[in-house]
Amino acid sequence: MQNNELEKTFNYWRRRVFTTLWVTYGAFYLCRVNLSIALPGIMKEFGYSRTDVGFIGGALFITYGIGQFINGQLGDKFGARKFVTLGIIISAILNLIFGFSKTLLAMAIIWGLNGYFQSMGWPPSIKTLANWFPTKIRGKISGLYGSSFQIGNVVTWLLAGYLCSRFGWRYAFWVPAILFLICGIQFYNRCRNSPEDVGLPPIEEYERREESTLSSEAKEIGKEDFSRDEHLGFRFTLKQTIGSPRLWRVGLSYLSLGLVSFGFVYWVPTYMYEVQGIGIANVAIKSILFPLAGAAGALTAGWVTDRFFASRRTPIIVLMAVLAGIFILLYPKIPTGSSPLSLLCLAIIGFMAFGAHTTMVTAIPMDYGTRKAAASAAGFIDSLGYVGATIAGVGTGWLVDNYGWNPAFYFWAAAAFIAPLPMLRLWKYTPPKTKYM
């Protein structure tokens, strides 16, 4: 295989794998954030309080966080293709069952199980990206990839809003489950875990060859024996995660930021419905500004860290988190009749919160974990973030039930201001160039 042919083949598979991962992870949200739009209908039908339905979301957040850590370790060993497909199938089945549930306990148990199998998607996907893309462009790739779950959020809220308003809240679980299963089949057919799986050299070897002058013999890539993407053992992946002070700093920051991003995703549709008096179909349409702006924030943060900060991630994370906190304080102060101003403020919060959020859980695991432990690093960070999400789910519901909505916004703002503090000592950290590890 000549060098130009190698480059064409590598680029083809990069585009194919990235597109497949992007679409598939966006589809995960079909069977996760559909609950946010269904909450008003569930509360109305069964007479549940906000604290009650907060426990349903909290069940997912707890099991998702536990699953992130476990499945991060397993994702490094087994890779994405089979592992992610399994998670998709079981999550879709659980959503179908949830649509038939009639008690709070059943909903909490089913949604908790769903959280575990939903957690099988993210860590192996991050490892796959690390296998295909080098350090120097991971900020940009992370921003692009991070937009997947924002767009997935948008599509899910629009679809769920339509289904709830036309057919009832149960259809917001049945229809997405079928679509999710279809995406799972496509994922298994199109994804590959690493370049080695299709007879290409490892990313480190490819980058070295791309940067050096190759002899005619070195160009005969097809004649060489490249090592496969091997798992280095759980001792190695655990050392790269719970044994890493840097990852603990990032994880603690992400825990606090999870209160903001997940708190808004879970509760803002209900706030619009109850406080701003918006119908459920229009809630879905207007609330999508939050994840849409989040997608733009993810793209911007990734591009800025590569272009202006030499792949240093901390400065943009700190800036975006602080700005998110400021605009969270402003949001409930805007009169309910000022729809354009309210939506603008919501968009800014989404842009800032998810710009920081995506960088922390996409680029940083690849930077700090290396491609050999990228899934484990992603799972470790995300597991701590879902501790924050659990607090946001139940804690916000309790605050609103007992004290009203304003304390909830103060709660979220405080979390945004606290989030950057653990990472300040990483201000100057620059990830090493891709190396074979």
Rosetta blueprint (number, residue, H / E / L):
1 M L
2 Q L
3 N H
4 N H
5 E H
6 L H
7 E H
8 K H
9 T H
10 F H
11 N H
12 Y H
13 W H
14 R H
15 R H
16 R H
17 V H
18 F H
19 T H
20 T H
21 L H
22 W H
23 V H
24 T H
25 Y H
26 G H
27 A H
28 F H
29 Y H
30 L H
31 C H
32 R L
33 V L
34 N H
35 L H
36 S H
37 I H
38 A H
39 L H
40 P H
41 G H
42 I H
43 M H
44 K H
45 E H
46 F H
47 G L
48 Y L
49 S L
50 R H
51 T H
52 D H
53 V H
54 G H
55 F H
56 I H
57 G H
58 G H
59 A H
60 L H
61 F H
62 I H
63 T H
64 Y H
65 G H
66 I H
67 G H
68 Q H
69 F H
70 I H
71 N H
72 G H
73 Q H
74 L H
75 G H
76 D H
77 K H
78 F H
79 G L
80 A H
81 R H
82 K H
83 F H
84 V H
85 T H
86 L H
87 G H
88 I H
89 I H
90 I H
91 S H
92 A H
93 I H
94 L H
95 N H
96 L H
97 I H
98 F H
99 G L
100 F L
101 S L
102 K L
103 T L
104 L H
105 L H
106 A H
107 M H
108 A H
109 I H
110 I H
111 W H
112 G H
113 L H
114 N H
115 G H
116 Y H
117 F H
118 Q H
119 S L
120 M L
121 G L
122 W H
123 P H
124 P H
125 S H
126 I H
127 K H
128 T H
129 L H
130 A H
131 N H
132 W H
133 F L
134 P L
135 T H
136 K H
137 I H
138 R H
139 G H
140 K H
141 I H
142 S H
143 G H
144 L H
145 Y H
146 G H
147 S H
148 S H
149 F H
150 Q H
151 I H
152 G H
153 N H
154 V H
155 V H
156 T H
157 W H
158 L H
159 L H
160 A H
161 G H
162 Y H
163 L H
164 C H
165 S H
166 R H
167 F H
168 G L
169 W L
170 R L
171 Y H
172 A H
173 F H
174 W H
175 V H
176 P H
177 A H
178 I H
179 L H
180 F H
181 L H
182 I H
183 C H
184 G H
185 I H
186 Q H
187 F H
188 Y H
189 N H
190 R H
191 C L
192 R L
193 N L
194 S L
195 P H
196 E H
197 D H
198 V H
199 G L
200 L L
201 P L
202 P L
203 I H
204 E H
205 E H
206 Y H
207 E H
208 R H
209 R H
210 E H
211 E H
212 S L
213 T L
214 L L
215 S L
216 S L
217 E L
218 A L
219 K L
220 E L
221 I H
222 G H
223 K H
224 E L
225 D L
226 F L
227 S L
228 R L
229 D L
230 E L
231 H L
232 L L
233 G L
234 F H
235 R H
236 F H
237 T H
238 L H
239 K H
240 Q L
241 T L
242 I L
243 G L
244 S L
245 P H
246 R H
247 L H
248 W H
249 R H
250 V H
251 G H
252 L H
253 S H
254 Y H
255 L H
256 S H
257 L H
258 G H
259 L H
260 V H
261 S H
262 F H
263 G H
264 F H
265 V H
266 Y H
267 W H
268 V H
269 P H
270 T H
271 Y H
272 M H
273 Y H
274 E H
275 V L
276 Q L
277 G L
278 I L
279 G L
280 I H
281 A H
282 N H
283 V H
284 A H
285 I H
286 K H
287 S H
288 I L
289 L H
290 F H
291 P H
292 L H
293 A H
294 G H
295 A H
296 A H
297 G H
298 A H
299 L H
300 T H
301 A H
302 G H
303 W H
304 V H
305 T H
306 D H
307 R H
308 F L
309 F L
310 A L
311 S L
312 R L
313 R L
314 T H
315 P H
316 I H
317 I H
318 V H
319 L H
320 M H
321 A H
322 V H
323 L H
324 A H
325 G H
326 I H
327 F H
328 I H
329 L H
330 L H
331 Y H
332 P H
333 K H
334 I L
335 P L
336 T L
337 G L
338 S L
339 S H
340 P H
341 L H
342 S H
343 L H
344 L H
345 C H
346 L H
347 A H
348 I H
349 I H
350 G H
351 F H
352 M H
353 A H
354 F H
355 G H
356 A H
357 H H
358 T H
359 T H
360 M H
361 V H
362 T H
363 A H
364 I H
365 P H
366 M H
367 D H
368 Y H
369 G H
370 T L
371 R L
372 K L
373 A L
374 A H
375 A H
376 S H
377 A H
378 A H
379 G H
380 F H
381 I H
382 D H
383 S H
384 L H
385 G H
386 Y H
387 V H
388 G H
389 A H
390 T H
391 I H
392 A H
393 G H
394 V H
395 G H
396 T H
397 G H
398 W H
399 L H
400 V H
401 D H
402 N H
403 Y H
404 G L
405 W H
406 N H
407 P H
408 A H
409 F H
410 Y H
411 F H
412 W H
413 A H
414 A H
415 A H
416 A H
417 F H
418 I H
419 A L
420 P L
421 L H
422 P H
423 M H
424 L H
425 R H
426 L H
427 W L
428 K L
429 Y L
430 T L
431 P L
432 P L
433 K L
434 T L
435 K L
436 Y L
437 M L
